[in-house]
Amino acid sequence: MEKSLVFVVSANDAVRDSTRQLIEAAGLHAQTFATIQAFLDAVVSGRRACLVLDVNKGDLSDPQGQTLLARACARVPGLLIVDRGDVPMAVKAVQAGAMEIVQKPYADENLLRSIKQALQAVPFFAPLSEKM
């Protein structure tokens, strides 16, 4: 059986690498992207998957950012990592389809628990037949 796949999106190289290492240490497969658009453009095969998106202040402040997030969360269950106290961004993320909001700083085991719950939310990821 194929390992579950966790897509990690962050503009920060260190965040992408450390999150990927955490996920792989838990026995899951991770694939990283620097932007939501890069994730949306990627070709992936059908398998159980979720998205971990590290968002910064301003990422969801415009309609284009919210549209990209909605497109990403329509493809796979999405978890957003946000800075503590950024309630407006969290609200926008949930409205765009995010499954859960994880506040920084977070305990590794809490993020992994959220990832495992997201992976159980849908049986597998089926790529969209056409771009939205």
C-alpha positions as a Markdown table, in Angstrom:
| # | Residue | x | y | z |
|---|---|---|---|---|
| 1 | Met | 0.0 | 0.0 | 0.0 |
| 2 | Glu | 1.3 | 3.4 | -0.9 |
| 3 | Lys | 2.1 | 5.9 | 1.8 |
| 4 | Ser | -0.1 | 8.8 | 2.4 |
| 5 | Leu | 1.1 | 12.0 | 0.8 |
| 6 | Val | 1.3 | 15.4 | 2.5 |
| 7 | Phe | 1.8 | 18.5 | 0.4 |
| 8 | Val | 3.7 | 21.2 | 2.2 |
| 9 | Val | 3.5 | 24.8 | 0.9 |
| 10 | Ser | 5.6 | 27.6 | 2.3 |
| 11 | Ala | 7.5 | 30.4 | 0.9 |
| 12 | Asn | 10.1 | 29.8 | 3.7 |
| 13 | Asp | 12.7 | 27.2 | 2.8 |
| 14 | Ala | 13.4 | 26.4 | 6.4 |
| 15 | Val | 9.8 | 25.8 | 7.2 |
| 16 | Arg | 9.3 | 23.6 | 4.1 |
| 17 | Asp | 12.4 | 21.5 | 5.0 |
| 18 | Ser | 11.6 | 21.1 | 8.8 |
| 19 | Thr | 7.9 | 20.3 | 8.1 |
| 20 | Arg | 8.9 | 17.8 | 5.5 |
| 21 | Gln | 11.4 | 16.1 | 7.9 |
| 22 | Leu | 8.8 | 16.0 | 10.6 |
| 23 | Ile | 6.2 | 14.4 | 8.3 |
| 24 | Glu | 8.7 | 11.8 | 6.9 |
| 25 | Ala | 9.9 | 10.9 | 10.4 |
| 26 | Ala | 6.2 | 10.0 | 11.1 |
| 27 | Gly | 6.3 | 7.5 | 8.2 |
| 28 | Leu | 4.4 | 9.7 | 5.7 |
| 29 | His | 5.6 | 10.9 | 2.3 |
| 30 | Ala | 5.9 | 14.7 | 1.8 |
| 31 | Gln | 6.2 | 16.8 | -1.3 |
| 32 | Thr | 7.0 | 20.5 | -0.9 |
| 33 | Phe | 6.2 | 23.6 | -2.9 |
| 34 | Ala | 7.1 | 27.3 | -2.5 |
| 35 | Thr | 3.7 | 28.6 | -3.6 |
| 36 | Ile | 0.0 | 27.5 | -3.8 |
| 37 | Gln | 0.2 | 28.0 | -7.6 |
| 38 | Ala | 3.1 | 25.5 | -7.8 |
| 39 | Phe | 1.1 | 23.0 | -5.9 |
| 40 | Leu | -1.9 | 23.5 | -8.1 |
| 41 | Asp | 0.2 | 23.1 | -11.2 |
| 42 | Ala | 1.8 | 19.9 | -10.0 |
| 43 | Val | 0.8 | 16.5 | -11.5 |
| 44 | Val | 0.0 | 14.0 | -8.8 |
| 45 | Ser | -1.4 | 10.5 | -8.9 |
| 46 | Gly | -4.5 | 9.3 | -7.0 |
| 47 | Arg | -3.7 | 8.5 | -3.4 |
| 48 | Arg | -4.6 | 9.6 | 0.2 |
| 49 | Ala | -3.3 | 13.2 | 0.6 |
| 50 | Cys | -3.6 | 16.5 | 2.5 |
| 51 | Leu | -2.2 | 20.0 | 2.3 |
| 52 | Val | -0.2 | 21.8 | 5.0 |
| 53 | Leu | 0.0 | 25.5 | 4.0 |
| 54 | Asp | 2.2 | 27.9 | 6.0 |
| 55 | Val | 0.6 | 31.3 | 5.4 |
| 56 | Asn | 1.9 | 34.8 | 6.1 |
| 57 | Lys | 0.1 | 38.0 | 6.8 |
| 58 | Gly | -1.2 | 39.2 | 3.5 |
| 59 | Asp | -1.3 | 35.9 | 1.7 |
| 60 | Leu | -5.1 | 35.9 | 2.0 |
| 61 | Ser | -5.7 | 39.6 | 1.9 |
| 62 | Asp | -6.6 | 39.8 | -1.7 |
| 63 | Pro | -9.3 | 37.9 | -3.7 |
| 64 | Gln | -6.6 | 36.1 | -5.8 |
| 65 | Gly | -5.0 | 34.6 | -2.7 |
| 66 | Gln | -8.4 | 33.5 | -1.4 |
| 67 | Thr | -9.2 | 31.9 | -4.7 |
| 68 | Leu | -6.0 | 30.0 | -4.9 |
| 69 | Leu | -6.6 | 28.7 | -1.3 |
| 70 | Ala | -10.1 | 27.7 | -2.2 |
| 71 | Arg | -8.9 | 25.8 | -5.3 |
| 72 | Ala | -6.2 | 24.0 | -3.3 |
| 73 | Cys | -8.6 | 23.0 | -0.5 |
| 74 | Ala | -11.1 | 21.8 | -3.1 |
| 75 | Arg | -8.5 | 19.3 | -4.2 |
| 76 | Val | -7.3 | 18.0 | -0.8 |
| 77 | Pro | -8.1 | 18.6 | 2.9 |
| 78 | Gly | -6.1 | 21.7 | 3.9 |
| 79 | Leu | -4.5 | 22.7 | 7.2 |
| 80 | Leu | -3.3 | 26.2 | 7.5 |
| 81 | Ile | -0.5 | 27.3 | 9.8 |
| 82 | Val | -0.9 | 30.9 | 10.9 |
| 83 | Asp | 0.7 | 33.3 | 13.3 |
| 84 | Arg | -0.8 | 33.5 | 16.7 |
| 85 | Gly | -3.5 | 36.1 | 16.9 |
| 86 | Asp | -4.2 | 36.4 | 13.2 |
| 87 | Val | -8.0 | 35.9 | 13.5 |
| 88 | Pro | -9.0 | 37.7 | 10.3 |
| 89 | Met | -6.7 | 35.4 | 8.2 |
| 90 | Ala | -8.0 | 32.3 | 10.0 |
| 91 | Val | -11.6 | 33.4 | 9.3 |
| 92 | Lys | -10.8 | 33.9 | 5.6 |
| 93 | Ala | -9.0 | 30.6 | 5.4 |
| 94 | Val | -12.0 | 28.7 | 6.8 |
| 95 | Gln | -14.3 | 30.6 | 4.5 |
| 96 | Ala | -12.1 | 29.5 | 1.6 |
| 97 | Gly | -12.3 | 25.8 | 2.6 |
| 98 | Ala | -9.5 | 25.1 | 5.1 |
| 99 | Met | -10.2 | 22.1 | 7.3 |
| 100 | Glu | -8.3 | 23.3 | 10.3 |
| 101 | Ile | -6.1 | 26.2 | 11.5 |
| 102 | Val | -2.9 | 25.5 | 13.4 |
| 103 | Gln | -1.4 | 28.5 | 15.3 |
| 104 | Lys | 2.3 | 29.1 | 15.6 |
| 105 | Pro | 4.1 | 28.1 | 17.7 |
| 106 | Tyr | 2.7 | 24.6 | 17.7 |
| 107 | Ala | 3.9 | 21.3 | 19.1 |
| 108 | Asp | 5.1 | 18.8 | 16.5 |
| 109 | Glu | 2.7 | 16.1 | 17.8 |
| 110 | Asn | -0.3 | 18.5 | 17.5 |
| 111 | Leu | 0.6 | 19.2 | 13.8 |
| 112 | Leu | 1.0 | 15.5 | 13.1 |
| 113 | Arg | -2.3 | 14.7 | 14.8 |
| 114 | Ser | -4.0 | 17.3 | 12.6 |
| 115 | Ile | -2.4 | 15.9 | 9.5 |
| 116 | Lys | -3.5 | 12.3 | 10.3 |
| 117 | Gln | -7.0 | 13.5 | 10.9 |
| 118 | Ala | -7.0 | 15.3 | 7.5 |
| 119 | Leu | -5.7 | 12.2 | 5.8 |
| 120 | Gln | -8.7 | 10.3 | 7.2 |
| 121 | Ala | -11.1 | 13.0 | 5.9 |
| 122 | Val | -11.2 | 11.6 | 2.3 |
| 123 | Pro | -10.3 | 8.2 | 1.0 |
| 124 | Phe | -7.8 | 9.4 | -1.6 |
| 125 | Phe | -6.8 | 12.4 | -3.8 |
| 126 | Ala | -8.2 | 12.3 | -7.3 |
| 127 | Pro | -6.6 | 14.9 | -9.6 |
| 128 | Leu | -8.9 | 17.3 | -11.2 |
| 129 | Ser | -9.6 | 16.5 | -14.9 |
| 130 | Glu | -9.3 | 20.1 | -15.9 |
| 131 | Lys | -7.9 | 23.3 | -14.4 |
| 132 | Met | -10.2 | 25.6 | -12.6 |
